[in-house]
Amino acid sequence: MKTKITADSTCDLSAALLAQYHIDITPLSIVKDGVPYKDGIEIVPRDIFAHVESGAGICHTTAVNVAAYYETFRRQLKEYDAVVHINIGSKFSACNQNAHIAAAELGNVYVVDSRSLSAGMGHLALDAAILAERGTAPPEIKGILEEKAGKVEMSFVIPKIDYLHKGGRCSALTALGANILGLKPCIEVIDGKMEVGKKYRGAIRRAFESYLRDRLAGRQDIDVTSAILVHSGLSEALLVEMRNTVAQYASFETIYETVAGCTISCHCGPNTFGLMFYRK
């Protein structure tokens, strides 16, 4: 059986990984000045950053609608026997609901709620592609992914919370206090929702090193098969330091790297940095 793996653009997988694993993307829309643009196709993060920093206002995201999912799945089913689609977590967006509606109209489409976002759902898509290549049946792929979704540990650190404030996700007073104190909050995905974790102080490098130490040091419950580092525009020099820091605390067999797409960029801004891995 030939099975196609597809995912929402919020999976934040690089073009190289998408090509290597033959994963197709369904883009969310990024609304800028009232005009929707397809995520990663008609707009990229640097466009968002330039727009916000010009003082023109914040961008926001809208879910993939039922018609777009239907057309994507219908097109894939002309070539494949089945489709397995990985959605951004259902508590973040209506994408999962819309994908289910479209799938019910067609049959042989298996929709998976990742319960996560960014690299958290991206890794599930990679796993799905590997399973499909091995010939695993689509219902079994769906079941495996739903089990693994409960073991995803996804978190990231936001250097400045200006974008959260402009997007109405924190008050002006909170934003002012955080910036004065140099606080860099860690956002954790817990039970399909984003929660604020520890707040780090100091320079970005030191904050990121502390974050990685807190996530990895001394733990025995980490599946060290693979991990993903995701960021929104860090320098190569800083990335090298972060790779070395990860290696100090955990011996992952494979570490993927990818750049955050427009959804994370809309809400978190530039220089956001995160780590995804599975718990045992």
C-alpha positions as CSV (number, residue, x, y, z in Angstrom):
1,M,0.0,0.0,0.0
2,K,1.3,3.4,-0.9
3,T,0.7,5.9,1.9
4,K,1.3,9.7,1.6
5,I,2.3,11.7,4.7
6,T,1.2,15.3,4.9
7,A,1.3,17.9,7.7
8,D,0.3,21.4,8.5
9,S,2.9,24.1,7.8
10,T,3.3,24.6,11.6
11,C,5.4,21.5,11.7
12,D,8.5,23.7,11.0
13,L,10.4,21.1,9.1
14,S,13.1,22.4,6.8
15,A,12.8,22.1,3.0
16,A,15.6,19.5,3.0
17,L,13.8,17.3,5.6
18,L,10.5,17.6,3.7
19,A,12.2,16.6,0.5
20,Q,14.2,13.8,2.1
21,Y,11.1,12.2,3.8
22,H,8.6,13.1,1.0
23,I,6.3,15.0,3.2
24,D,3.8,17.4,1.7
25,I,2.7,20.6,3.5
26,T,-0.7,22.2,3.9
27,P,-0.1,25.9,4.6
28,L,-2.0,27.9,7.2
29,S,-2.6,31.5,6.3
30,I,-0.7,34.5,7.7
31,V,-2.8,37.7,7.8
32,K,-0.8,40.9,7.3
33,D,-2.7,44.2,6.9
34,G,-5.9,42.2,6.5
35,V,-4.6,40.2,3.5
36,P,-4.0,36.4,3.9
37,Y,-0.8,34.9,2.6
38,K,0.1,31.2,2.4
39,D,2.6,30.2,5.1
40,G,6.0,29.5,3.6
41,I,4.8,30.0,0.1
42,E,3.7,33.7,-0.1
43,I,5.2,34.8,3.1
44,V,8.3,33.9,5.3
45,P,9.3,34.9,8.8
46,R,11.6,37.7,7.7
47,D,8.6,39.4,6.1
48,I,6.7,39.2,9.4
49,F,9.7,40.6,11.4
50,A,10.1,43.5,8.9
51,H,6.4,44.3,9.1
52,V,6.2,44.3,12.9
53,E,9.4,46.2,13.3
54,S,8.3,48.9,10.9
55,G,5.5,49.7,13.3
56,A,2.8,48.5,11.0
57,G,1.3,46.1,13.5
58,I,1.3,42.4,14.3
59,C,0.4,39.5,11.9
60,H,-1.9,36.7,12.9
61,T,-2.6,33.2,11.7
62,T,-5.8,31.5,10.4
63,A,-6.5,27.8,10.1
64,V,-6.6,25.7,6.9
65,N,-10.2,25.5,5.9
66,V,-12.2,22.4,5.1
67,A,-12.1,23.0,1.3
68,A,-8.3,23.3,1.2
69,Y,-7.9,20.1,3.2
70,Y,-10.4,18.3,0.9
71,E,-8.6,19.4,-2.2
72,T,-5.2,18.4,-0.8
73,F,-6.4,15.0,0.3
74,R,-8.3,14.4,-3.0
75,R,-5.3,15.2,-5.0
76,Q,-3.0,12.9,-3.0
77,L,-5.5,10.0,-3.2
78,K,-5.2,10.1,-7.0
79,E,-1.7,8.8,-6.6
80,Y,-1.7,7.1,-3.2
81,D,-3.9,4.5,-1.5
82,A,-4.1,6.5,1.7
83,V,-3.1,9.7,3.4
84,V,-1.9,10.2,7.0
85,H,-2.1,13.9,7.9
86,I,-0.5,15.4,11.0
87,N,-2.2,18.5,12.5
88,I,-1.1,21.2,14.8
89,G,-2.6,20.4,18.2
90,S,-6.4,20.7,18.4
91,K,-6.2,23.0,21.4
92,F,-4.2,25.5,19.4
93,S,-6.2,25.7,16.1
94,A,-9.3,24.6,14.2
95,C,-7.1,22.8,11.7
96,N,-7.6,19.4,13.2
97,Q,-11.4,19.7,13.3
98,N,-11.4,20.9,9.6
99,A,-9.1,18.1,8.5
100,H,-11.4,15.6,10.1
101,I,-14.4,17.0,8.2
102,A,-12.6,16.9,4.9
103,A,-11.3,13.3,5.6
104,A,-14.7,12.0,6.3
105,E,-15.9,13.1,2.9
106,L,-13.2,11.1,1.2
107,G,-12.2,8.0,3.2
108,N,-8.7,6.5,3.4
109,V,-7.4,9.7,5.1
110,Y,-6.1,9.3,8.7
111,V,-5.9,12.5,10.7
112,V,-3.6,12.7,13.7
113,D,-3.8,15.3,16.4
114,S,-0.2,16.0,17.3
115,R,-1.2,17.7,20.5
116,S,1.9,19.9,19.8
117,L,3.3,22.5,17.4
118,S,6.5,23.3,15.6
119,A,9.2,20.6,15.9
120,G,6.9,18.6,18.3
121,M,4.5,17.9,15.4
122,G,7.4,17.9,12.9
123,H,9.0,14.9,14.5
124,L,5.8,13.0,14.4
125,A,5.6,13.7,10.7
126,L,9.2,12.3,10.2
127,D,8.2,9.2,12.2
128,A,5.1,8.8,10.0
129,A,7.2,9.0,6.8
130,I,9.6,6.4,8.1
131,L,6.7,4.1,9.0
132,A,5.1,4.6,5.6
133,E,8.3,3.8,3.8
134,R,8.5,0.5,5.8
135,G,5.0,-0.4,4.6
136,T,3.2,0.1,7.9
137,A,-0.6,0.2,7.4
138,P,-2.1,3.7,7.8
139,P,-4.4,2.8,10.8
140,E,-1.3,1.4,12.6
141,I,0.7,4.6,11.7
142,K,-2.1,6.7,13.2
143,G,-2.1,4.6,16.4
144,I,1.7,4.8,16.8
145,L,1.7,8.5,16.3
146,E,-1.1,9.1,18.8
147,E,0.8,7.1,21.4
148,K,4.1,9.0,20.7
149,A,2.2,12.4,20.8
150,G,1.8,11.8,24.5
151,K,5.6,11.5,24.9
152,V,6.6,14.6,23.0
153,E,8.5,17.2,25.1
154,M,8.4,20.5,23.3
155,S,9.5,23.8,24.7
156,F,11.2,27.1,23.6
157,V,12.6,30.3,25.1
158,I,11.5,33.7,23.9
159,P,14.2,36.4,24.2
160,K,11.7,39.3,24.2
161,I,8.0,39.2,24.8
162,D,7.2,42.2,22.6
163,Y,5.4,40.0,20.0
164,L,3.3,38.3,22.7
165,H,2.3,41.7,24.0
166,K,1.5,43.1,20.6
167,G,-0.6,40.0,19.9
168,G,-2.6,40.5,23.1
169,R,-1.1,37.5,24.9
170,C,0.3,39.5,27.8
171,S,-0.3,42.9,29.3
172,A,1.8,46.0,28.7
173,L,2.8,46.0,32.3
174,T,4.0,42.4,32.1
175,A,5.9,43.1,28.9
176,L,7.5,46.2,30.4
177,G,8.6,44.4,33.6
178,A,10.0,41.5,31.6
179,N,12.0,43.7,29.3
180,I,13.3,45.8,32.2
181,L,14.4,42.7,34.1
182,G,15.7,41.0,31.0
183,L,13.4,38.0,31.5
184,K,13.2,35.3,28.8
185,P,10.3,33.0,29.5
186,C,10.3,29.3,28.6
187,I,7.1,28.2,26.9
188,E,6.3,24.5,27.4
189,V,3.7,22.5,25.5
190,I,1.8,20.5,28.2
191,D,-1.3,18.4,27.6
192,G,-1.7,20.1,24.2
193,K,-1.6,23.7,25.6
194,M,1.2,26.3,26.0
195,E,2.2,27.0,29.6
196,V,4.8,29.5,30.9
197,G,7.6,27.7,32.6
198,K,10.8,29.1,34.1
199,K,11.9,32.6,33.3
200,Y,15.6,33.1,32.4
201,R,17.7,36.3,32.9
202,G,20.8,37.6,31.3
203,A,22.3,37.4,27.8
204,I,20.7,35.1,25.2
205,R,23.6,32.7,25.2
206,R,23.6,32.2,28.9
207,A,19.8,32.0,29.0
208,F,19.7,29.3,26.3
209,E,22.5,27.3,28.0
210,S,20.6,27.4,31.3
211,Y,17.4,26.3,29.5
212,L,19.1,23.3,27.9
213,R,20.7,22.3,31.2
214,D,17.3,22.4,32.9
215,R,15.7,20.4,30.1
216,L,18.4,17.7,29.9
217,A,20.7,17.4,32.8
218,G,20.5,14.4,35.1
219,R,17.4,12.9,33.4
220,Q,16.9,9.2,32.9
221,D,13.5,9.4,31.1
222,I,14.7,10.8,27.8
223,D,14.6,8.8,24.6
224,V,18.0,9.6,23.1
225,T,17.2,8.3,19.7
226,S,16.7,11.8,18.2
227,A,15.9,15.4,19.0
228,I,15.2,18.6,17.0
229,L,16.6,22.0,17.6
230,V,14.4,24.7,16.3
231,H,15.0,28.5,16.1
232,S,13.9,31.7,14.4
233,G,17.1,33.1,13.1
234,L,20.0,32.4,15.4
235,S,23.5,32.9,14.2
236,E,25.5,29.9,13.2
237,A,28.0,30.7,15.9
238,L,25.3,30.6,18.6
239,L,23.9,27.4,17.1
240,V,27.3,25.8,17.4
241,E,27.4,26.7,21.1
242,M,23.9,25.3,21.6
243,R,24.8,22.0,19.9
244,N,27.8,21.7,22.2
245,T,25.7,22.4,25.2
246,V,23.2,19.7,24.2
247,A,26.1,17.3,23.8
248,Q,27.2,18.0,27.4
249,Y,23.9,16.8,28.9
250,A,22.5,14.2,26.5
251,S,23.9,11.8,23.9
252,F,21.3,12.0,21.2
253,E,22.0,9.6,18.3
254,T,20.6,12.1,15.8
255,I,19.9,15.8,16.2
256,Y,17.9,17.6,13.5
257,E,17.9,21.3,13.1
258,T,15.2,23.5,11.5
259,V,14.1,27.1,11.4
260,A,10.7,28.1,12.8
261,G,8.1,29.0,10.3
262,C,5.6,31.8,10.3
263,T,3.2,30.6,13.0
264,I,5.9,30.6,15.7
265,S,7.4,33.7,14.3
266,C,4.0,35.6,14.5
267,H,3.6,34.9,18.1
268,C,7.2,34.8,19.4
269,G,9.4,36.9,17.2
270,P,13.0,36.6,16.2
271,N,15.7,34.6,18.0
272,T,13.3,32.2,19.7
273,F,15.0,28.9,20.4
274,G,13.6,25.5,21.3
275,L,14.3,21.8,21.8
276,M,12.1,18.8,21.1
277,F,12.6,15.2,22.1
278,Y,10.6,12.2,23.3
279,R,10.3,10.9,26.8
280,K,10.6,7.1,27.2
